[in-house]
Amino acid sequence: KGHFSAYPANWGLSGPDTNIDHRRVPNLMTFFGRHGETLALSRDPADYRAGDIVCWDLGGGTTHIGILANRRSADSTRPLVIHNIGAGQVLEDVLFRFTIIGHYRYRG
């Protein structure tokens, strides 16, 4: 509540919406940028570690977020992503499938 103005004004609200704000990717990006470590965007799998948080632009104004797992892709080059794109949580090799717009480490 005290930092409402630090968050994106994408939804035309005059105050926080506790029903959904914690699920909006732009809000999460702001939170992790304020309270975690913002890392460079890269297409090099070596720059990503288990526990990192990655945000993507899916196109058409849709954003998405996931957490990198400690398991690797079939060719062992990329960390798998834990995410929920609408059908429940999954573990998939999707790190570079979409345009990466955020990369964070959060130690909470």
N, C-alpha and C positions, 0 to 999 in steps of 0.2 A: 504493500500500500504506500509506504513512504517514498518509493522510487518509481511510482507509476509513470512519471514523465520520461524516465530513461528507456521505456519500452516502446516498441513500434505503435504508431497510432493508426494502424491499418483497418481497425474495425469501428471507428467513429464513436468510441466510448468515452465517457467523462470520468470513469473510475474502473477499477479492476472488476473482472467477471470471474468469480471463483469457480464457476461451473466449467469453464473451458480454458482459461488463461494458461494453466499448467500443461496443456496439450498442444498449444499453438507453437509451431516450430520457430517462427521469428522471435517469440517471447523466450523460448528455450535458448536460442542462439544468444540473445542479449544476456540472459542469466549466466550462461557458461562463459561468455566473454567478460562479464563483470567479476565472476567468482572462481573461474578456472583459468586455464592457460590456453590462449588462442594460438594455434599452430598454423604454419604455412600450408596452403593448399598445394597438393602435389599429386602426380600420377605415378609416383614411385612407391611400390608397396612397402619398401624398407622404412618409409617415413611414418608408418602406421603401426600402432601397438595394441595389444589386447586391452580393453577398457576405454580406448579412445572413443569419443563421440563424434559422429560424422553426420552432416546435414547435406541434403541434395535438393536441387531444383529439378522437379519431374517434368516441368513444362506446363504451360497454361496457367501459371500462377500457383501451382501446387508445390509445396515443399514437403520434405520427409526427413526423418531422423532415425539413426540406428546406433547401436553400440557394437564395437568390434570384439569378437570372441577370441578365445585362446586356441581355437581350432583353425586350420588352414584349408585353403582351396585344394581340389584334387591334385593339382600340380605343385602344391606346397608353396606357391609364391605370394598368395594374398590371404589376409585374415578374413574369415567368414564374418558376416554381419547378422546380429540379432536384431530383428525389427518386426513391426506389425503394420503391414500395408493394407489391412482391412479384413483379413480372413484369419486372424489370430497370429500369435508370435511364431516366427520361423527363423531358421538358421540357414543363410544362403550366401552364395558367392556373388554379391552384387556391389562390392565396393566401388568399382569403376563403371557400373552400368549407367549411372546418371551423372549429371554435372555436379561436382562437389562444390558447395558454397560455404561450408563451415567445417572446421576440424578443431577439436578441443580435448584437453585433458582436465579432468575434474577430480580432485582428491577429497572433496566434501568434508 
